[in-house]
Structure formats: C-alpha cells, structure tokens
Amino acid sequence: MQMNMQQAMKNPNVEFVSPEVLEASAEFSAAQKRAILRQWKDQLEQLLVADEESMLRANANAGANAECLRRVTDSLTRLPL
C-alpha cells in the first residue's frame, strides 16, 4: 500500500504507528519525512498546550503526547539534511 503525502501530512499519527516507522520508511524522501515529522511535532505541541489549558479531551494522555513529541524530535535530529 503506497502512502499519500497529503494524508501523511494531515494525520501522521494515524498513518504511522510511531515516528521511528516513518523514519525507516522507504516511501518518502528525507525531505518529505522531515516535513511530516515537523507537522507531527506541531500537532503534538498544540495538544500539549491544550492540555495545559485544560482543553484536552478526557481520554487523551498528555504523558503519551510528551513522549511522542520527544520521539518525533529525536527522529528529526537523526534524518540527514
């Protein structure tokens, strides 16, 4: 199944089980992976801000979001420029 860049940008957390899976993917170039990871990072940062403002949905896990954000950032630093 070939992934769509637009879908990956819109919902990276749905398209990929983890940032590491995206990082290892052969379907996207390093530049595309960086773009997707930056989008994922932005989304996670927004969720963390919402959590701080008590706007996070009841079933969400702020700790999991923070951990995923760390992993996304780690993946970004490992990708070649």
C-alpha positions as CSV (number, residue, x, y, z in Angstrom):
1,M,0.0,0.0,0.0
2,Q,1.5,3.3,-1.1
3,M,1.1,6.2,1.3
4,N,-0.2,9.5,0.2
5,M,2.0,12.5,1.2
6,Q,-1.1,14.7,1.8
7,Q,-2.7,12.1,4.1
8,A,0.6,11.7,5.9
9,M,0.9,15.4,6.5
10,K,-2.7,15.7,7.7
11,N,-2.7,12.8,10.2
12,P,0.9,11.5,10.7
13,N,-0.2,9.8,14.0
14,V,-2.8,7.8,12.0
15,E,-0.6,7.0,9.1
16,F,2.4,5.8,11.1
17,V,2.5,3.7,14.3
18,S,5.5,5.7,15.5
19,P,7.9,8.3,14.4
20,E,10.5,5.6,14.0
21,V,8.3,3.8,11.5
22,L,8.2,6.9,9.4
23,E,11.9,7.4,9.8
24,A,12.5,3.9,8.5
25,S,10.0,4.2,5.6
26,A,11.4,3.8,2.1
27,E,8.3,5.5,0.6
28,F,9.3,9.1,1.4
29,S,12.5,11.1,0.8
30,A,14.4,12.6,3.8
31,A,12.9,16.0,3.0
32,Q,9.4,14.6,2.9
33,K,10.0,12.7,6.2
34,R,11.2,16.0,7.8
35,A,8.1,17.8,6.6
36,I,5.8,15.1,8.0
37,L,7.7,15.0,11.3
38,R,7.6,18.8,11.6
39,Q,3.8,18.6,11.1
40,W,3.5,15.8,13.6
41,K,5.6,17.9,16.1
42,D,3.4,20.9,15.6
43,Q,0.3,18.9,16.2
44,L,1.7,17.4,19.4
45,E,2.8,20.8,20.6
46,Q,-0.7,22.1,20.1
47,L,-2.1,19.1,22.1
48,L,0.2,19.8,24.9
49,V,-0.8,23.5,25.0
50,A,-4.4,22.4,25.0
51,D,-3.7,20.1,27.9
52,E,-2.0,22.9,29.9
53,E,-5.2,24.9,29.3
54,S,-7.4,22.0,30.4
55,M,-8.9,21.7,26.9
56,L,-7.6,18.2,26.2
57,R,-10.2,15.6,25.6
58,A,-11.0,13.3,28.5
59,N,-9.5,10.1,27.1
60,A,-6.2,11.7,25.9
61,N,-2.9,11.1,27.7
62,A,-0.7,14.1,28.0
63,G,2.3,12.0,29.1
64,A,2.0,9.9,25.9
65,N,1.9,13.1,23.8
66,A,5.0,14.4,25.5
67,E,6.8,11.1,25.0
68,C,5.8,11.0,21.3
69,L,6.9,14.6,20.9
70,R,10.4,13.6,22.2
71,R,10.5,10.7,19.8
72,V,9.4,12.9,16.9
73,T,12.2,15.4,17.8
74,D,14.7,12.6,18.1
75,S,13.7,11.3,14.6
76,L,14.1,14.8,13.2
77,T,17.6,15.1,14.5
78,R,18.6,11.7,13.0
79,L,17.4,12.5,9.5
80,P,20.1,13.7,7.1
81,L,19.8,17.3,5.9
